[in-house]
Amino acid sequence: MNLLALETSTEACSVALIHGDEVIARSEIAPRRHAELVLPMADALLAEAGLGRHALDAIAVGRGPGAFTGVRLGISLAQGMALALDVPVVTVSSLAALALEAPEDDATILAVIDARMGEIYAASYRRDDNGGVVELDPERVCLPDALILSASPAWHVVGSGWGTYEQVLRGHLTGELRSAEGARYPQARHIAELAAREFAAGRADAPEHALPVYLRDKVALTLVEQGKA
């Protein structure tokens, strides 16, 4: 299988390619430069693997949640490439991909992205036996102090939400905090790994049905709300 994955939902811009049993990837922390970086990254990976775009079997993409412009960019590029190549698209939760940045053990993983405007995107997971994750607490957008999590004896926390709201989030964790990394972002490598499982199981979409997940529709504070902030 040849599968190209894109992840542009946060400050990290990344692309990965599954070529047979090999995964190769490029990633760069590059706010506001995703549009100029992502396609050259993809072309570089294909050249490294000695593949043309028409050798691809599917396109995978992080569907969000994350920055609105980044999520839209990733979905639009995935749809455009898939339509041109007549291949399906596999959409993957950016929070699930972020969870795979955590250490590999039996602790529950809280994946949390700073959603700006005083909010976070969050979900919790446990690792399964096949290299993936199982969702425990569903994806949601909320105020950090309104986060409600299932009880767990041990936790890993990954994502920019921890970097911004560490003190608040600590109060929502029951049990041992084994690790916490605020400078972690969803990566295309993990999008590719999760998408490969979905593709093998026959769960892929026609390009026009590959949709973003924003969790909220509000892009910016109104002028009245800004005055009250």
Secondary structure by P-SEA (a helix, b strand, c coil): cbbbbbbccccccbbbbbcccccccccccccccccccaaaaaaaaaaaaccccccccbbbbccccccaaaaaaaaaaaaaaaaaacbbbbbbbaaaaaaaccccccbbbbbbccccccbbbbbbbbbccccbbbbccccccccccccccccccccccccccccccaaaaaaacccccccccccccccaaaaaaaaaaaaaacccccccccccccccccccccaaaaaac
